[in-house]
Amino acid sequence: MTVRDLPPVGELTEQQQRGWSCVWCRTALTVGEDMDLGEKRARPEGGAAYSWFPRACSDAAACAARETGKMP
Ligand SMILES: [Zn+2]
């Protein structure tokens, strides 16, 4: 599996930073149907460093379709 680069943490919602929503397609995640991307460290400019916990859909193809599909 190839690991995609994560979006900049500053552009993500709180839900995405906490691992409640997919880091790419923003879908609310269900335990068992998601993928733990591991703890990440962020250091905002002029701020204190902190940890965030990205998670993503386990179905990468469906995730990509949701991300790029922009449902009508
Ligand atoms: Zn997704």
PDB file of the backbone (N, CA, C, O) and the ligand in Angstrom, with CONECT records:
HET     ZN  A 101       1
ATOM      1  N   MET A   1       0.838  -1.195   0.000  1.00  0.00           N
ATOM      2  CA  MET A   1       0.000   0.000   0.000  1.00  0.00           C
ATOM      3  C   MET A   1       0.869   1.240   0.000  1.00  0.00           C
ATOM      4  O   MET A   1       1.816   1.341   0.781  1.00  0.00           O
ATOM      5  N   THR A   2       0.560   2.159  -0.851  1.00  0.00           N
ATOM      6  CA  THR A   2       1.299   3.415  -0.844  1.00  0.00           C
ATOM      7  C   THR A   2       0.593   4.400   0.082  1.00  0.00           C
ATOM      8  O   THR A   2      -0.634   4.497   0.096  1.00  0.00           O
ATOM      9  N   VAL A   3       1.371   5.103   0.829  1.00  0.00           N
ATOM     10  CA  VAL A   3       0.805   6.090   1.744  1.00  0.00           C
ATOM     11  C   VAL A   3       0.849   7.453   1.068  1.00  0.00           C
ATOM     12  O   VAL A   3       1.898   7.949   0.656  1.00  0.00           O
ATOM     13  N   ARG A   4      -0.332   8.025   0.977  1.00  0.00           N
ATOM     14  CA  ARG A   4      -0.397   9.343   0.354  1.00  0.00           C
ATOM     15  C   ARG A   4       0.080  10.409   1.331  1.00  0.00           C
ATOM     16  O   ARG A   4       0.026  10.228   2.547  1.00  0.00           O
ATOM     17  N   ASP A   5       0.542  11.509   0.784  1.00  0.00           N
ATOM     18  CA  ASP A   5       0.892  12.635   1.641  1.00  0.00           C
ATOM     19  C   ASP A   5      -0.383  13.181   2.274  1.00  0.00           C
ATOM     20  O   ASP A   5      -1.419  13.297   1.620  1.00  0.00           O
ATOM     21  N   LEU A   6      -0.288  13.506   3.531  1.00  0.00           N
ATOM     22  CA  LEU A   6      -1.447  14.060   4.218  1.00  0.00           C
ATOM     23  C   LEU A   6      -1.626  15.526   3.840  1.00  0.00           C
ATOM     24  O   LEU A   6      -0.658  16.231   3.557  1.00  0.00           O
ATOM     25  N   PRO A   7      -2.874  15.971   3.840  1.00  0.00           N
ATOM     26  CA  PRO A   7      -3.099  17.405   3.607  1.00  0.00           C
ATOM     27  C   PRO A   7      -2.500  18.204   4.767  1.00  0.00           C
ATOM     28  O   PRO A   7      -2.310  17.662   5.856  1.00  0.00           O
ATOM     29  N   PRO A   8      -2.206  19.471   4.547  1.00  0.00           N
ATOM     30  CA  PRO A   8      -1.690  20.303   5.645  1.00  0.00           C
ATOM     31  C   PRO A   8      -2.698  20.329   6.794  1.00  0.00           C
ATOM     32  O   PRO A   8      -3.891  20.552   6.586  1.00  0.00           O
ATOM     33  N   VAL A   9      -2.202  20.101   8.000  1.00  0.00           N
ATOM     34  CA  VAL A   9      -3.107  19.981   9.148  1.00  0.00           C
ATOM     35  C   VAL A   9      -3.920  21.257   9.359  1.00  0.00           C
ATOM     36  O   VAL A   9      -5.042  21.208   9.864  1.00  0.00           O
ATOM     37  N   GLY A  10      -3.360  22.377   8.976  1.00  0.00           N
ATOM     38  CA  GLY A  10      -4.064  23.639   9.161  1.00  0.00           C
ATOM     39  C   GLY A  10      -5.303  23.773   8.292  1.00  0.00           C
ATOM     40  O   GLY A  10      -6.144  24.640   8.532  1.00  0.00           O
ATOM     41  N   GLU A  11      -5.419  22.917   7.280  1.00  0.00           N
ATOM     42  CA  GLU A  11      -6.571  22.974   6.386  1.00  0.00           C
ATOM     43  C   GLU A  11      -7.647  21.957   6.759  1.00  0.00           C
ATOM     44  O   GLU A  11      -8.678  21.856   6.094  1.00  0.00           O
ATOM     45  N   LEU A  12      -7.398  21.214   7.819  1.00  0.00           N
ATOM     46  CA  LEU A  12      -8.335  20.160   8.190  1.00  0.00           C
ATOM     47  C   LEU A  12      -9.290  20.622   9.277  1.00  0.00           C
ATOM     48  O   LEU A  12      -8.981  21.527  10.053  1.00  0.00           O
ATOM     49  N   THR A  13     -10.445  19.994   9.322  1.00  0.00           N
ATOM     50  CA  THR A  13     -11.412  20.282  10.374  1.00  0.00           C
ATOM     51  C   THR A  13     -10.959  19.626  11.674  1.00  0.00           C
ATOM     52  O   THR A  13     -10.085  18.759  11.670  1.00  0.00           O
ATOM     53  N   GLU A  14     -11.562  20.046  12.784  1.00  0.00           N
ATOM     54  CA  GLU A  14     -11.244  19.424  14.066  1.00  0.00           C
ATOM     55  C   GLU A  14     -11.549  17.930  14.015  1.00  0.00           C
ATOM     56  O   GLU A  14     -10.801  17.112  14.551  1.00  0.00           O
ATOM     57  N   GLN A  15     -12.664  17.585  13.360  1.00  0.00           N
ATOM     58  CA  GLN A  15     -13.036  16.162  13.253  1.00  0.00           C
ATOM     59  C   GLN A  15     -11.959  15.366  12.539  1.00  0.00           C
ATOM     60  O   GLN A  15     -11.645  14.240  12.923  1.00  0.00           O
ATOM     61  N   GLN A  16     -11.395  15.963  11.497  1.00  0.00           N
ATOM     62  CA  GLN A  16     -10.343  15.269  10.758  1.00  0.00           C
ATOM     63  C   GLN A  16      -9.072  15.156  11.592  1.00  0.00           C
ATOM     64  O   GLN A  16      -8.400  14.126  11.562  1.00  0.00           O
ATOM     65  N   GLN A  17      -8.741  16.201  12.331  1.00  0.00           N
ATOM     66  CA  GLN A  17      -7.523  16.155  13.136  1.00  0.00           C
ATOM     67  C   GLN A  17      -7.636  15.142  14.265  1.00  0.00           C
ATOM     68  O   GLN A  17      -6.635  14.574  14.702  1.00  0.00           O
ATOM     69  N   ARG A  18      -8.859  14.917  14.737  1.00  0.00           N
ATOM     70  CA  ARG A  18      -9.055  13.984  15.842  1.00  0.00           C
ATOM     71  C   ARG A  18      -9.297  12.558  15.362  1.00  0.00           C
ATOM     72  O   ARG A  18      -9.413  11.644  16.178  1.00  0.00           O
ATOM     73  N   GLY A  19      -9.373  12.360  14.056  1.00  0.00           N
ATOM     74  CA  GLY A  19      -9.553  11.017  13.539  1.00  0.00           C
ATOM     75  C   GLY A  19     -11.001  10.568  13.510  1.00  0.00           C
ATOM     76  O   GLY A  19     -11.280   9.377  13.372  1.00  0.00           O
ATOM     77  N   TRP A  20     -11.927  11.513  13.638  1.00  0.00           N
ATOM     78  CA  TRP A  20     -13.340  11.149  13.578  1.00  0.00           C
ATOM     79  C   TRP A  20     -13.833  11.116  12.144  1.00  0.00           C
ATOM     80  O   TRP A  20     -14.779  10.398  11.818  1.00  0.00           O
ATOM     81  N   SER A  21     -13.187  11.897  11.288  1.00  0.00           N
ATOM     82  CA  SER A  21     -13.566  11.948   9.881  1.00  0.00           C
ATOM     83  C   SER A  21     -12.342  11.648   9.031  1.00  0.00           C
ATOM     84  O   SER A  21     -11.205  11.893   9.436  1.00  0.00           O
ATOM     85  N   CYS A  22     -12.601  11.112   7.845  1.00  0.00           N
ATOM     86  CA  CYS A  22     -11.506  10.779   6.941  1.00  0.00           C
ATOM     87  C   CYS A  22     -10.697  12.025   6.604  1.00  0.00           C
ATOM     88  O   CYS A  22     -11.246  13.090   6.322  1.00  0.00           O
ATOM     89  N   VAL A  23      -9.377  11.864   6.641  1.00  0.00           N
ATOM     90  CA  VAL A  23      -8.497  12.997   6.422  1.00  0.00           C
ATOM     91  C   VAL A  23      -8.575  13.489   4.975  1.00  0.00           C
ATOM     92  O   VAL A  23      -8.216  14.630   4.683  1.00  0.00           O
ATOM     93  N   TRP A  24      -9.048  12.619   4.066  1.00  0.00           N
ATOM     94  CA  TRP A  24      -9.119  13.026   2.660  1.00  0.00           C
ATOM     95  C   TRP A  24     -10.532  13.379   2.191  1.00  0.00           C
ATOM     96  O   TRP A  24     -10.753  14.440   1.607  1.00  0.00           O
ATOM     97  N   CYS A  25     -11.488  12.479   2.454  1.00  0.00           N
ATOM     98  CA  CYS A  25     -12.823  12.723   1.890  1.00  0.00           C
ATOM     99  C   CYS A  25     -13.811  13.272   2.918  1.00  0.00           C
ATOM    100  O   CYS A  25     -14.942  13.605   2.566  1.00  0.00           O
ATOM    101  N   ARG A  26     -13.398  13.371   4.181  1.00  0.00           N
ATOM    102  CA  ARG A  26     -14.195  13.982   5.245  1.00  0.00           C
ATOM    103  C   ARG A  26     -15.392  13.155   5.686  1.00  0.00           C
ATOM    104  O   ARG A  26     -16.213  13.626   6.473  1.00  0.00           O
ATOM    105  N   THR A  27     -15.501  11.940   5.192  1.00  0.00           N
ATOM    106  CA  THR A  27     -16.594  11.084   5.627  1.00  0.00           C
ATOM    107  C   THR A  27     -16.408  10.711   7.093  1.00  0.00           C
ATOM    108  O   THR A  27     -15.292  10.427   7.528  1.00  0.00           O
ATOM    109  N   ALA A  28     -17.496  10.713   7.850  1.00  0.00           N
ATOM    110  CA  ALA A  28     -17.429  10.264   9.236  1.00  0.00           C
ATOM    111  C   ALA A  28     -17.048   8.788   9.253  1.00  0.00           C
ATOM    112  O   ALA A  28     -17.604   7.986   8.502  1.00  0.00           O
ATOM    113  N   LEU A  29     -16.102   8.437  10.109  1.00  0.00           N
ATOM    114  CA  LEU A  29     -15.558   7.080  10.096  1.00  0.00           C
ATOM    115  C   LEU A  29     -16.232   6.189  11.126  1.00  0.00           C
ATOM    116  O   LEU A  29     -16.697   6.651  12.168  1.00  0.00           O
ATOM    117  N   THR A  30     -16.272   4.912  10.812  1.00  0.00           N
ATOM    118  CA  THR A  30     -16.795   3.892  11.707  1.00  0.00           C
ATOM    119  C   THR A  30     -15.637   3.010  12.141  1.00  0.00           C
ATOM    120  O   THR A  30     -14.801   2.621  11.326  1.00  0.00           O
ATOM    121  N   VAL A  31     -15.592   2.696  13.428  1.00  0.00           N
ATOM    122  CA  VAL A  31     -14.529   1.823  13.923  1.00  0.00           C
ATOM    123  C   VAL A  31     -14.580   0.499  13.173  1.00  0.00           C
ATOM    124  O   VAL A  31     -15.642  -0.108  13.034  1.00  0.00           O
ATOM    125  N   GLY A  32     -13.443   0.067  12.700  1.00  0.00           N
ATOM    126  CA  GLY A  32     -13.372  -1.178  11.953  1.00  0.00           C
ATOM    127  C   GLY A  32     -13.395  -0.955  10.451  1.00  0.00           C
ATOM    128  O   GLY A  32     -12.999  -1.825   9.676  1.00  0.00           O
ATOM    129  N   GLU A  33     -13.863   0.215  10.051  1.00  0.00           N
ATOM    130  CA  GLU A  33     -13.887   0.519   8.619  1.00  0.00           C
ATOM    131  C   GLU A  33     -12.982   1.695   8.313  1.00  0.00           C
ATOM    132  O   GLU A  33     -13.157   2.397   7.317  1.00  0.00           O
ATOM    133  N   ASP A  34     -12.021   1.893   9.178  1.00  0.00           N
ATOM    134  CA  ASP A  34     -11.098   3.000   8.974  1.00  0.00           C
ATOM    135  C   ASP A  34      -9.669   2.502   9.114  1.00  0.00           C
ATOM    136  O   ASP A  34      -9.428   1.345   9.460  1.00  0.00           O
ATOM    137  N   MET A  35      -8.746   3.377   8.846  1.00  0.00           N
ATOM    138  CA  MET A  35      -7.341   3.031   8.780  1.00  0.00           C
ATOM    139  C   MET A  35      -6.593   4.062   9.623  1.00  0.00           C
ATOM    140  O   MET A  35      -6.706   5.267   9.397  1.00  0.00           O
ATOM    141  N   ASP A  36      -5.830   3.571  10.591  1.00  0.00           N
ATOM    142  CA  ASP A  36      -5.070   4.453  11.458  1.00  0.00           C
ATOM    143  C   ASP A  36      -3.785   4.864  10.744  1.00  0.00           C
ATOM    144  O   ASP A  36      -2.981   4.011  10.365  1.00  0.00           O
ATOM    145  N   LEU A  37      -3.596   6.144  10.565  1.00  0.00           N
ATOM    146  CA  LEU A  37      -2.404   6.613   9.858  1.00  0.00           C
ATOM    147  C   LEU A  37      -1.277   6.977  10.828  1.00  0.00           C
ATOM    148  O   LEU A  37      -0.213   7.435  10.410  1.00  0.00           O
ATOM    149  N   GLY A  38      -1.517   6.774  12.104  1.00  0.00           N
ATOM    150  CA  GLY A  38      -0.465   7.010  13.087  1.00  0.00           C
ATOM    151  C   GLY A  38      -0.453   8.432  13.617  1.00  0.00           C
ATOM    152  O   GLY A  38      -0.998   9.355  13.011  1.00  0.00           O
ATOM    153  N   GLU A  39       0.184   8.575  14.764  1.00  0.00           N
ATOM    154  CA  GLU A  39       0.250   9.898  15.371  1.00  0.00           C
ATOM    155  C   GLU A  39       1.161  10.801  14.557  1.00  0.00           C
ATOM    156  O   GLU A  39       2.238  10.390  14.126  1.00  0.00           O
ATOM    157  N   LYS A  40       0.721  12.029  14.352  1.00  0.00           N
ATOM    158  CA  LYS A  40       1.526  13.019  13.636  1.00  0.00           C
ATOM    159  C   LYS A  40       1.757  14.212  14.544  1.00  0.00           C
ATOM    160  O   LYS A  40       0.953  14.520  15.424  1.00  0.00           O
ATOM    161  N   ARG A  41       2.866  14.865  14.306  1.00  0.00           N
ATOM    162  CA  ARG A  41       3.166  16.056  15.075  1.00  0.00           C
ATOM    163  C   ARG A  41       3.041  17.266  14.155  1.00  0.00           C
ATOM    164  O   ARG A  41       3.487  17.253  13.008  1.00  0.00           O
ATOM    165  N   ALA A  42       2.435  18.285  14.686  1.00  0.00           N
ATOM    166  CA  ALA A  42       2.312  19.526  13.929  1.00  0.00           C
ATOM    167  C   ALA A  42       2.906  20.653  14.757  1.00  0.00           C
ATOM    168  O   ALA A  42       2.800  20.660  15.984  1.00  0.00           O
ATOM    169  N   ARG A  43       3.535  21.609  14.073  1.00  0.00           N
ATOM    170  CA  ARG A  43       4.069  22.767  14.778  1.00  0.00           C
ATOM    171  C   ARG A  43       3.623  24.010  14.026  1.00  0.00           C
ATOM    172  O   ARG A  43       4.262  24.419  13.056  1.00  0.00           O
ATOM    173  N   PRO A  44       2.539  24.604  14.469  1.00  0.00           N
ATOM    174  CA  PRO A  44       2.065  25.819  13.807  1.00  0.00           C
ATOM    175  C   PRO A  44       3.066  26.956  13.999  1.00  0.00           C
ATOM    176  O   PRO A  44       3.790  27.018  14.992  1.00  0.00           O
ATOM    177  N   GLU A  45       3.080  27.831  13.035  1.00  0.00           N
ATOM    178  CA  GLU A  45       3.988  28.971  13.131  1.00  0.00           C
ATOM    179  C   GLU A  45       3.655  29.797  14.360  1.00  0.00           C
ATOM    180  O   GLU A  45       2.521  30.243  14.528  1.00  0.00           O
ATOM    181  N   GLY A  46       4.653  30.001  15.223  1.00  0.00           N
ATOM    182  CA  GLY A  46       4.432  30.812  16.409  1.00  0.00           C
ATOM    183  C   GLY A  46       3.612  30.133  17.482  1.00  0.00           C
ATOM    184  O   GLY A  46       3.248  30.764  18.474  1.00  0.00           O
ATOM    185  N   GLY A  47       3.314  28.851  17.301  1.00  0.00           N
ATOM    186  CA  GLY A  47       2.512  28.147  18.299  1.00  0.00           C
ATOM    187  C   GLY A  47       3.248  26.955  18.864  1.00  0.00           C
ATOM    188  O   GLY A  47       4.372  26.650  18.464  1.00  0.00           O
ATOM    189  N   ALA A  48       2.600  26.288  19.798  1.00  0.00           N
ATOM    190  CA  ALA A  48       3.188  25.111  20.411  1.00  0.00           C
ATOM    191  C   ALA A  48       2.902  23.880  19.554  1.00  0.00           C
ATOM    192  O   ALA A  48       1.842  23.763  18.939  1.00  0.00           O
ATOM    193  N   ALA A  49       3.860  22.978  19.528  1.00  0.00           N
ATOM    194  CA  ALA A  49       3.672  21.736  18.782  1.00  0.00           C
ATOM    195  C   ALA A  49       2.607  20.887  19.457  1.00  0.00           C
ATOM    196  O   ALA A  49       2.429  20.941  20.674  1.00  0.00           O
ATOM    197  N   TYR A  50       1.904  20.108  18.654  1.00  0.00           N
ATOM    198  CA  TYR A  50       0.882  19.235  19.209  1.00  0.00           C
ATOM    199  C   TYR A  50       0.774  17.989  18.350  1.00  0.00           C
ATOM    200  O   TYR A  50       1.278  17.942  17.227  1.00  0.00           O
ATOM    201  N   SER A  51       0.112  16.987  18.891  1.00  0.00           N
ATOM    202  CA  SER A  51      -0.096  15.733  18.164  1.00  0.00           C
ATOM    203  C   SER A  51      -1.479  15.736  17.544  1.00  0.00           C
ATOM    204  O   SER A  51      -2.428  16.303  18.087  1.00  0.00           O
ATOM    205  N   TRP A  52      -1.569  15.090  16.395  1.00  0.00           N
ATOM    206  CA  TRP A  52      -2.897  14.862  15.834  1.00  0.00           C
ATOM    207  C   TRP A  52      -2.925  13.455  15.269  1.00  0.00           C
ATOM    208  O   TRP A  52      -1.884  12.840  15.037  1.00  0.00           O
ATOM    209  N   PHE A  53      -4.117  12.961  15.054  1.00  0.00           N
ATOM    210  CA  PHE A  53      -4.279  11.532  14.803  1.00  0.00           C
ATOM    211  C   PHE A  53      -5.112  11.271  13.563  1.00  0.00           C
ATOM    212  O   PHE A  53      -6.302  10.970  13.659  1.00  0.00           O
ATOM    213  N   PRO A  54      -4.490  11.386  12.397  1.00  0.00           N
ATOM    214  CA  PRO A  54      -5.242  11.203  11.156  1.00  0.00           C
ATOM    215  C   PRO A  54      -5.720   9.764  10.977  1.00  0.00           C
ATOM    216  O   PRO A  54      -5.003   8.809  11.274  1.00  0.00           O
ATOM    217  N   ARG A  55      -6.938   9.639  10.488  1.00  0.00           N
ATOM    218  CA  ARG A  55      -7.487   8.344  10.101  1.00  0.00           C
ATOM    219  C   ARG A  55      -8.118   8.508   8.724  1.00  0.00           C
ATOM    220  O   ARG A  55      -8.469   9.614   8.313  1.00  0.00           O
ATOM    221  N   ALA A  56      -8.251   7.413   8.035  1.00  0.00           N
ATOM    222  CA  ALA A  56      -8.810   7.456   6.690  1.00  0.00           C
ATOM    223  C   ALA A  56      -9.677   6.237   6.459  1.00  0.00           C
ATOM    224  O   ALA A  56      -9.614   5.266   7.212  1.00  0.00           O
ATOM    225  N   CYS A  57     -10.488   6.292   5.412  1.00  0.00           N
ATOM    226  CA  CYS A  57     -11.315   5.151   5.032  1.00  0.00           C
ATOM    227  C   CYS A  57     -10.412   3.969   4.692  1.00  0.00           C
ATOM    228  O   CYS A  57      -9.349   4.138   4.095  1.00  0.00           O
ATOM    229  N   SER A  58     -10.849   2.769   5.080  1.00  0.00           N
ATOM    230  CA  SER A  58     -10.055   1.591   4.729  1.00  0.00           C
ATOM    231  C   SER A  58     -10.209   1.278   3.243  1.00  0.00           C
ATOM    232  O   SER A  58      -9.329   0.665   2.639  1.00  0.00           O
ATOM    233  N   ASP A  59     -11.323   1.697   2.659  1.00  0.00           N
ATOM    234  CA  ASP A  59     -11.545   1.482   1.227  1.00  0.00           C
ATOM    235  C   ASP A  59     -10.998   2.688   0.458  1.00  0.00           C
ATOM    236  O   ASP A  59     -11.704   3.669   0.225  1.00  0.00           O
ATOM    237  N   ALA A  60      -9.739   2.592   0.074  1.00  0.00           N
ATOM    238  CA  ALA A  60      -9.058   3.741  -0.531  1.00  0.00           C
ATOM    239  C   ALA A  60      -9.695   4.155  -1.855  1.00  0.00           C
ATOM    240  O   ALA A  60      -9.739   5.342  -2.180  1.00  0.00           O
ATOM    241  N   ALA A  61     -10.189   3.178  -2.622  1.00  0.00           N
ATOM    242  CA  ALA A  61     -10.785   3.499  -3.926  1.00  0.00           C
ATOM    243  C   ALA A  61     -12.073   4.295  -3.738  1.00  0.00           C
ATOM    244  O   ALA A  61     -12.301   5.297  -4.415  1.00  0.00           O
ATOM    245  N   ALA A  62     -12.908   3.837  -2.813  1.00  0.00           N
ATOM    246  CA  ALA A  62     -14.160   4.547  -2.550  1.00  0.00           C
ATOM    247  C   ALA A  62     -13.868   5.930  -1.977  1.00  0.00           C
ATOM    248  O   ALA A  62     -14.559   6.904  -2.275  1.00  0.00           O
ATOM    249  N   CYS A  63     -12.849   5.991  -1.162  1.00  0.00           N
ATOM    250  CA  CYS A  63     -12.457   7.263  -0.559  1.00  0.00           C
ATOM    251  C   CYS A  63     -12.036   8.251  -1.639  1.00  0.00           C
ATOM    252  O   CYS A  63     -12.466   9.405  -1.635  1.00  0.00           O
ATOM    253  N   ALA A  64     -11.204   7.801  -2.551  1.00  0.00           N
ATOM    254  CA  ALA A  64     -10.732   8.671  -3.627  1.00  0.00           C
ATOM    255  C   ALA A  64     -11.892   9.143  -4.500  1.00  0.00           C
ATOM    256  O   ALA A  64     -11.924  10.289  -4.947  1.00  0.00           O
ATOM    257  N   ALA A  65     -12.851   8.230  -4.735  1.00  0.00           N
ATOM    258  CA  ALA A  65     -14.013   8.599  -5.545  1.00  0.00           C
ATOM    259  C   ALA A  65     -14.831   9.674  -4.837  1.00  0.00           C
ATOM    260  O   ALA A  65     -15.303  10.624  -5.461  1.00  0.00           O
ATOM    261  N   ARG A  66     -14.993   9.510  -3.514  1.00  0.00           N
ATOM    262  CA  ARG A  66     -15.725  10.521  -2.763  1.00  0.00           C
ATOM    263  C   ARG A  66     -14.972  11.846  -2.756  1.00  0.00           C
ATOM    264  O   ARG A  66     -15.573  12.916  -2.851  1.00  0.00           O
ATOM    265  N   GLU A  67     -13.650  11.760  -2.642  1.00  0.00           N
ATOM    266  CA  GLU A  67     -12.847  12.972  -2.540  1.00  0.00           C
ATOM    267  C   GLU A  67     -12.890  13.769  -3.843  1.00  0.00           C
ATOM    268  O   GLU A  67     -13.011  14.994  -3.825  1.00  0.00           O
ATOM    269  N   THR A  68     -12.789  13.073  -4.962  1.00  0.00           N
ATOM    270  CA  THR A  68     -12.722  13.760  -6.246  1.00  0.00           C
ATOM    271  C   THR A  68     -14.080  13.890  -6.915  1.00  0.00           C
ATOM    272  O   THR A  68     -14.276  14.728  -7.795  1.00  0.00           O
ATOM    273  N   GLY A  69     -15.023  13.042  -6.481  1.00  0.00           N
ATOM    274  CA  GLY A  69     -16.321  13.011  -7.140  1.00  0.00           C
ATOM    275  C   GLY A  69     -17.161  14.250  -6.932  1.00  0.00           C
ATOM    276  O   GLY A  69     -17.950  14.629  -7.797  1.00  0.00           O
ATOM    277  N   LYS A  70     -16.990  14.883  -5.776  1.00  0.00           N
ATOM    278  CA  LYS A  70     -17.793  16.064  -5.437  1.00  0.00           C
ATOM    279  C   LYS A  70     -19.260  15.812  -5.780  1.00  0.00           C
ATOM    280  O   LYS A  70     -19.837  16.424  -6.679  1.00  0.00           O
ATOM    281  N   MET A  71     -19.825  14.893  -5.029  1.00  0.00           N
ATOM    282  CA  MET A  71     -21.207  14.459  -5.226  1.00  0.00           C
ATOM    283  C   MET A  71     -22.135  15.610  -5.656  1.00  0.00           C
ATOM    284  O   MET A  71     -22.128  16.679  -5.046  1.00  0.00           O
ATOM    285  N   PRO A  72     -22.909  15.385  -6.679  1.00  0.00           N
ATOM    286  CA  PRO A  72     -23.814  16.432  -7.168  1.00  0.00           C
ATOM    287  C   PRO A  72     -24.904  16.748  -6.144  1.00  0.00           C
ATOM    288  O   PRO A  72     -25.752  17.605  -6.391  1.00  0.00           O
TER     289      PRO A  72
HETATM  290 ZN    ZN A 101     -12.076   8.829   2.926  1.00  0.00          ZN2+
END
